Amino acid sequence: MVGEQLVGRDAEIDRGRETLADARAGNARVILISGEAGAGKTALVRQMVTDAVEVGYFSAIGQSSEMSVGVRFAPIRALVRDLARSRGLRAVSDELLGRALQSRSLGSASDLAAVSDGDLDAFEVLIDGFGSVADDTPLLLVLEDVQWADRTSLAFVHYLARHIRESQLVLVVTV
């Protein structure tokens, strides 16, 4: 990246813009961006967020880190809160997270050996919430550094990717 301009990423930028257009037409998409630390994943994501906002998308970012390893649903909570904060909907964020997480107490990483029925209920609540936003306005959800995410968050990413077919939603995941 030179200044604020990505160098040598024209094909990736164009593909991102095509993906945004596809989703805007009701064809949900998932993008996986992988690479070594410092390879420019975050810069590419920033460009996609900028492009999305310019064409009328809402966007939200949830970040995982080494510090969040084992913290149940940490990147998903961050994602919901970012979406709500950017839209002035903090009460909606708290209610959605509360409904999604009410079925289970927040345990430690050792409690996450399997996805439970309660987790699936939480997944459905979140998908419905994201879907209702995307019904009105295209939605770009970004989950960065999922290699540090807890097992339940990873299960949710997988579940979301499989259940967002006809929606104005783009899910970007970086590893």
C-alpha positions in Angstrom: 0.0 0.0 0.0 1.4 3.4 -1.0 -0.3 6.2 0.9 -4.0 5.4 0.8 -3.8 3.5 -2.5 -3.4 -0.3 -2.8 -0.7 -1.3 -5.3 -0.9 -4.5 -7.3 -4.3 -5.5 -6.1 -6.5 -4.4 -9.0 -7.9 -7.9 -9.7 -8.8 -8.4 -6.0 -10.4 -4.9 -5.8 -12.4 -5.6 -9.0 -13.5 -9.0 -7.7 -14.6 -7.3 -4.4 -16.7 -4.8 -6.3 -18.3 -7.5 -8.4 -19.1 -9.4 -5.2 -20.8 -6.3 -3.8 -22.8 -5.9 -7.0 -23.9 -9.6 -6.9 -25.0 -9.4 -3.3 -26.9 -6.1 -3.9 -28.9 -8.2 -6.5 -29.8 -10.6 -3.7 -27.1 -13.2 -4.2 -25.3 -13.4 -0.9 -21.6 -14.0 -1.0 -18.7 -15.2 1.2 -15.1 -14.1 0.7 -12.2 -15.8 2.4 -8.9 -13.7 2.4 -5.9 -15.6 3.6 -2.2 -14.8 3.8 0.7 -14.2 6.1 0.8 -11.4 8.5 1.7 -8.2 6.7 0.4 -9.4 3.3 -2.1 -6.7 3.0 -5.3 -8.5 4.1 -6.5 -5.6 6.3 -5.8 -3.0 3.6 -7.8 -5.0 1.1 -10.7 -5.3 3.6 -10.5 -1.6 4.3 -10.8 -0.9 0.5 -13.8 -3.2 0.3 -15.5 -1.5 3.2 -14.9 1.9 1.6 -16.3 0.6 -1.7 -19.3 -1.0 0.0 -20.2 2.2 2.0 -19.9 4.3 -1.2 -22.6 2.2 -2.9 -25.0 2.2 0.1 -24.0 -0.8 2.2 -24.0 -0.9 6.0 -20.8 -2.5 7.2 -19.6 -4.0 10.5 -16.3 -5.5 11.6 -15.6 -8.1 14.3 -12.0 -8.7 15.2 -10.4 -11.7 16.8 -7.0 -11.6 18.4 -4.6 -13.7 20.6 -6.2 -11.9 23.6 -9.7 -13.2 22.6 -8.8 -16.9 22.3 -11.3 -18.8 24.3 -13.6 -15.8 24.9 -17.0 -17.2 23.7 -18.4 -15.4 20.7 -16.0 -12.4 21.1 -15.7 -11.5 17.4 -19.4 -12.0 16.8 -20.3 -9.7 19.7 -17.9 -7.1 18.3 -19.5 -7.5 14.9 -23.1 -6.9 16.2 -22.0 -4.0 18.4 -20.1 -2.4 15.5 -23.1 -2.6 13.3 -25.4 -1.2 16.0 -23.0 1.6 16.9 -22.5 2.7 13.4 -26.3 2.9 12.9 -27.2 4.4 16.3 -28.9 1.2 17.3 -27.1 0.3 20.6 -30.4 -0.9 22.2 -31.0 -3.3 19.3 -27.4 -4.6 19.7 -27.9 -5.3 23.3 -31.3 -7.0 22.7 -30.0 -9.1 19.8 -26.9 -10.2 21.7 -29.1 -10.9 24.8 -31.5 -13.0 22.8 -28.8 -14.8 21.0 -26.8 -15.6 24.1 -29.6 -16.2 26.6 -29.9 -19.9 25.9 -26.4 -20.6 27.3 -24.2 -19.1 30.0 -20.9 -17.9 28.7 -18.4 -20.6 29.5 -14.7 -21.1 29.0 -13.1 -22.5 25.9 -13.2 -26.0 27.5 -17.0 -25.9 27.4 -17.0 -25.5 23.6 -16.2 -29.0 22.5 -19.5 -29.2 20.6 -22.1 -26.9 19.2 -25.3 -27.3 21.2 -29.0 -26.8 20.3 -28.8 -23.6 22.3 -25.9 -22.4 20.1 -28.0 -23.2 17.0 -30.9 -21.1 18.4 -28.4 -18.2 19.0 -27.2 -18.6 15.4 -30.7 -18.4 14.1 -31.4 -15.2 16.1 -28.3 -13.6 14.7 -29.0 -14.7 11.1 -32.5 -13.3 11.4 -31.1 -10.0 12.8 -28.6 -9.7 10.0 -31.2 -10.8 7.4 -33.6 -8.1 8.5 -30.9 -5.4 8.1 -30.0 -6.8 4.7 -33.6 -6.9 3.6 -33.6 -3.1 3.7 -30.0 -2.2 3.1 -27.1 -4.3 1.7 -24.8 -5.5 4.5 -21.1 -6.2 4.6 -19.9 -8.2 7.6 -16.2 -8.6 8.1 -14.6 -11.0 10.6 -10.9 -10.5 10.8 -8.2 -12.9 12.0 -10.6 -15.8 12.7 -7.7 -18.1 13.4 -7.9 -16.6 16.9 -11.7 -17.1 17.2 -13.3 -19.5 19.6 -15.0 -22.7 18.4 -18.5 -21.4 18.7 -17.7 -18.3 16.7 -16.1 -20.5 14.0 -19.2 -22.7 14.0 -21.3 -19.6 13.6 -19.2 -18.4 10.6 -19.7 -21.8 9.0 -23.4 -21.8 9.7 -23.9 -18.2 8.5 -22.0 -19.0 5.3 -24.3 -21.9 4.6 -27.6 -20.1 5.4 -27.4 -16.7 3.7 -28.1 -17.6 0.1 -30.8 -15.1 -1.0 -29.8 -11.9 0.7 -28.0 -8.6 0.2 -25.2 -9.8 2.4 -21.5 -10.2 2.0 -19.4 -12.0 4.6 -15.7 -11.4 4.5 -13.4 -13.6 6.6 -9.7 -13.1 7.0 -7.2 -15.7 8.2 
